[in-house]
């Protein structure tokens, strides 16, 4: 069957074949497949079903129709509230996942804590608006983390919070995602410092990748490094604004 290359942010060699997606496999793929099988088993439909391997040893996944978000999305506050609720459902589903013995995960950035297995990259380019609702693709970086670690990155990239957007324009979306997720006072207070910490970790990953020549981080640093550095500075500078918007 015809292979159609699919655009990805940090992966290569990903193609669509009919109603499936084929991805190069790695030491982490069996663990990712176990996670996706668990999600399907508990009724979570916002992730592709794992379908084994093909003749080339590639991971085979269900193709999820829909439209992925842009790097600078213009989702409404209602969209963002739904997205917050979707991430809460995801974390409720992964909380009951027992990782297989000897599970291997592909870790690019160390999380703040390891409370449960999370997606670790729930950014707009991995979020698909499908006929059935929200869905997450590209699970290669799934692994142990925390709810707020996942949520902080989703908030920053989906609202979005960055230096090119007025703070006042970002605050309603920030509140909408927190409300949709159902964050209590402690969760809101914990989210605020992680908004900066998560992006600062991204800057460190990309800068180190550029210094060592490791791909795709070196390429992303060349293309987008200034964006991530400005965003980290912006999040730190306006920390009091984020806290006030969340009522903490």
URMO-V988351 format. One record per residue. N is the residue number from 0. SS is DSSP state (helix for helix, strand for strand, loop for the rest). OMEGA is omega in whole degrees, -180 to 180 (NA if undefined). D_LAST is the distance of its C-alpha to the last C-alpha in Angstrom with 2 decimals. Layout:
N,SS,OMEGA,D_LAST / N,SS,OMEGA,D_LAST
This chain:
0,loop,-179,54.54 / 1,loop,176,53.06 / 2,loop,-180,50.06 / 3,strand,179,47.53 / 4,strand,179,45.24 / 5,loop,178,41.57 / 6,loop,178,39.11 / 7,loop,-177,36.54 / 8,loop,-175,33.94 / 9,loop,-180,34.73 / 10,loop,177,37.68 / 11,loop,177,41.35 / 12,loop,-180,44.23 / 13,loop,-177,42.32 / 14,strand,172,44.64 / 15,strand,175,45.04 / 16,strand,-177,48.21 / 17,loop,-180,48.71 / 18,loop,-180,45.92 / 19,strand,172,44.71 / 20,strand,178,42.82 / 21,strand,-179,44.39 / 22,strand,173,42.42 / 23,loop,-180,43.83 / 24,loop,178,43.20 / 25,loop,-179,42.09 / 26,loop,-178,41.67 / 27,loop,-168,38.30 / 28,helix,179,39.76 / 29,helix,179,40.91 / 30,helix,178,37.47 / 31,helix,179,35.91 / 32,helix,178,38.64 / 33,helix,178,37.96 / 34,helix,-179,34.27 / 35,helix,177,35.26 / 36,helix,177,37.95 / 37,helix,-179,35.50 / 38,helix,178,33.18 / 39,helix,-178,36.23 / 40,helix,-180,37.43 / 41,loop,173,34.34 / 42,loop,178,34.45 / 43,loop,-174,31.80 / 44,loop,-178,33.45 / 45,loop,178,31.00 / 46,strand,-179,32.84 / 47,loop,174,36.52 / 48,loop,175,39.03 / 49,strand,-175,40.78 / 50,strand,175,44.52 / 51,strand,-178,45.96 / 52,strand,175,47.76 / 53,loop,-177,50.34 / 54,loop,178,53.65 / 55,loop,-180,52.02 / 56,loop,-180,49.57 / 57,loop,173,46.62 / 58,strand,179,43.71 / 59,strand,-178,44.28 / 60,strand,172,41.42 / 61,strand,175,41.32 / 62,loop,179,40.86 / 63,loop,180,38.03 / 64,loop,179,38.92 / 65,loop,-177,36.39 / 66,strand,177,34.79 / 67,strand,179,32.45 / 68,loop,177,29.67 / 69,loop,178,30.35 / 70,loop,178,28.69 / 71,loop,-170,26.99 / 72,loop,177,26.50 / 73,loop,180,26.16 / 74,loop,180,24.81 / 75,loop,177,23.60 / 76,helix,177,20.25 / 77,helix,176,22.30 / 78,helix,-176,23.55 / 79,helix,176,20.15 / 80,helix,177,19.01 / 81,helix,179,22.28 / 82,helix,176,21.76 / 83,helix,178,18.49 / 84,helix,178,20.54 / 85,helix,179,23.39 / 86,helix,176,21.52 / 87,helix,178,20.39 / 88,helix,178,24.10 / 89,helix,-177,25.19 / 90,helix,175,23.20 / 91,helix,-180,24.42 / 92,helix,-178,27.89 / 93,helix,-179,27.79 / 94,loop,-179,26.43 / 95,loop,-178,29.96 / 96,loop,174,31.76 / 97,loop,-179,34.01 / 98,loop,179,34.76 / 99,loop,178,38.53 / 100,loop,-180,40.17 / 101,loop,-179,40.19 / 102,loop,178,37.61 / 103,loop,180,37.33 / 104,loop,177,34.39 / 105,loop,-176,34.25 / 106,loop,176,31.37 / 107,loop,-178,30.61 / 108,loop,178,27.25 / 109,loop,-179,26.20 / 110,loop,178,22.93 / 111,loop,179,20.20 / 112,loop,177,21.60 / 113,loop,-177,24.40 / 114,loop,-177,23.35 / 115,strand,178,25.32 / 116,strand,-178,27.23 / 117,strand,-179,25.33 / 118,loop,178,26.63 / 119,loop,179,25.15 / 120,loop,-175,25.95 / 121,loop,-178,24.49 / 122,loop,-176,24.85 / 123,helix,-179,26.50 / 124,helix,175,29.94 / 125,helix,180,29.78 / 126,strand,-177,28.47 / 127,strand,171,31.34 / 128,strand,-178,31.41 / 129,strand,177,34.34 / 130,loop,-178,36.22 / 131,loop,-179,34.60 / 132,strand,-179,30.99 / 133,strand,174,28.77 / 134,strand,178,30.28 / 135,strand,176,29.66 / 136,loop,178,32.57 / 137,loop,-177,33.39 / 138,loop,-175,32.46 / 139,loop,-178,34.22 / 140,loop,176,31.12 / 141,loop,179,29.87 / 142,strand,-179,29.37 / 143,strand,179,27.23 / 144,strand,178,23.53 / 145,loop,179,20.20 / 146,helix,-177,18.44 / 147,helix,177,15.46 / 148,helix,176,18.14 / 149,helix,-175,19.92 / 150,helix,-177,17.01 / 151,helix,-180,15.70 / 152,helix,178,19.25 / 153,helix,179,19.72 / 154,helix,-176,16.72 / 155,helix,-175,17.88 / 156,helix,-174,21.47 / 157,helix,-177,21.32 / 158,helix,-15,18.99 / 159,loop,175,20.08 / 160,loop,176,18.06 / 161,loop,-172,20.79 / 162,loop,-180,22.36 / 163,loop,-178,24.85 / 164,loop,180,22.46 / 165,loop,179,20.76 / 166,helix,-177,17.00 / 167,helix,180,17.13 / 168,helix,-176,19.14 / 169,helix,-172,16.76 / 170,helix,179,13.52 / 171,helix,179,15.09 / 172,helix,177,16.27 / 173,helix,179,13.05 / 174,helix,-178,11.62 / 175,helix,180,15.09 / 176,helix,178,15.29 / 177,helix,179,12.10 / 178,helix,-180,13.54 / 179,helix,179,16.95 / 180,helix,-177,16.18 / 181,loop,-179,14.67 / 182,loop,174,11.57 / 183,loop,-177,10.17 / 184,helix,180,6.91 / 185,helix,179,8.55 / 186,helix,179,9.74 / 187,helix,178,6.80 / 188,helix,179,5.76 / 189,helix,-179,9.53 / 190,helix,-172,10.16 / 191,helix,-179,8.88 / 192,helix,-179,11.65 / 193,helix,177,14.06 / 194,helix,178,14.30 / 195,helix,-174,16.20 / 196,helix,-179,17.80 / 197,helix,-179,19.41 / 198,helix,177,20.94 / 199,helix,177,22.06 / 200,helix,176,23.84 / 201,helix,178,25.49 / 202,helix,-180,26.74 / 203,helix,179,28.20 / 204,helix,-176,29.89 / 205,helix,180,31.47 / 206,helix,178,32.54 / 207,helix,179,34.13 / 208,helix,178,35.79 / 209,helix,-179,37.24 / 210,helix,-177,38.61 / 211,helix,-177,40.24 / 212,loop,-179,41.25 / 213,loop,179,39.54 / 214,loop,7,39.17 / 215,loop,-172,37.30 / 216,helix,179,34.79 / 217,helix,179,37.28 / 218,helix,-178,37.89 / 219,helix,177,34.24 / 220,helix,179,33.69 / 221,helix,-176,36.66 / 222,helix,-169,35.54 / 223,helix,-175,31.76 / 224,helix,-179,30.90 / 225,helix,177,30.09 / 226,helix,-177,27.65 / 227,helix,178,25.70 / 228,helix,178,25.80 / 229,helix,180,24.66 / 230,helix,178,21.82 / 231,helix,179,20.67 / 232,helix,-180,20.91 / 233,helix,-179,19.08 / 234,helix,178,16.05 / 235,helix,-177,16.00 / 236,helix,-174,16.65 / 237,loop,-180,13.82 / 238,helix,179,11.01 / 239,helix,178,9.19 / 240,helix,179,10.05 / 241,helix,-179,8.74 / 242,helix,-180,5.15 / 243,helix,-180,5.91 / 244,helix,-179,7.80 / 245,loop,178,5.65 / 246,loop,-180,3.78 / 247,loop,NA,0.00
